[in-house]
């Protein structure tokens, strides 16, 4: 029993190595290449460790936030990354990812399958303060990357300041101070020409 | 005060993006390229989440293990990765990394600087059951990558089975069952020719 359990866990650990080959539109801050979803997940976990004090609700469970951000993109092993500003791709993303989650997590022993599925659903539904905080970090991180690459991915895909604000403003639900901070550097990005000006 | 605190935290978060550009000798399991230290750290955190039940001591604090593996390689932003089987490089590694840790963690607010430094020192000294377990995962993960790439990095660097066993056997201190498991696939790797046979 134990040997089978460990074999399943190791098989899952081997399978998820593929997340390192799923590339996002975001560029690394040195612009050398696109970021992959595994290193992105690590970066979010580091942010959760450092920024927990800015969560909208006091005394959130930072460990659960970290679990969520570590696993939130695993489904992309099957679906690939869906660009955040791609409306058509975003429309059927939930269903594609739900199926991918089922197929992936079933590799695990039943107790861990259930735990991972619940964490992933919690993240997706933003139904708890931990999930809203995790989602806020997942939005803030690419904003930082865009800002520090003079808007490389924004410009490449013709993303406007209006889109950036409307698609990211729910950072405020998870971490109001971080949204204040983000709004400030979005304004600065517009002034510096990293991001197309709002229609006036 | 708060604005300065957040600015320091964000500056640190921007700085550590560089870990994604620190490459290890290990190949990804699809052999497409070398692994970087940020995605490696993510992988270890996932392993900690899944394999905590195999820790040598019962009821370890898995959250602390995850914190340690998330930050354990940050010093490589300055020092680069030191190949595990490079004896000369390993000899002065502790001192080089200690200086790098000081220079990096000082970017953080004092309370978080102190927390990160303690976690990093705990990991390095393997002074607690959590640190011994974290170190065991840090050894097991590249073994899995070598096994699943037919020993690509081992063969490239002329690593022998004796070296693999002697340098990795302290996995047993952190997770005895995982060392039993690793020993089995090291033997299998020798049989399959992924790893040079022990002198007989």
Interface residues (C-beta under 8 A of the other chain):
Chain A: X2 X6 X9 X10 X12 X13 X14 X16 X17 X18 X19 X20 X21 X28 X29 X30 X32 X35 X36 X38 X39 X41 X42 X43 X45 X46 X47 X49 X50 X51 X54 X63 X66 X67 X70 X71 X108 X112 X144 X145 X148 X177 X181
Chain B: X2 X6 X9 X10 X12 X13 X14 X16 X17 X18 X19 X20 X21 X28 X29 X30 X32 X35 X36 X38 X39 X41 X42 X43 X45 X46 X47 X49 X50 X51 X54 X63 X66 X67 X70 X71 X108 X112 X144 X145 X148 X177 X181
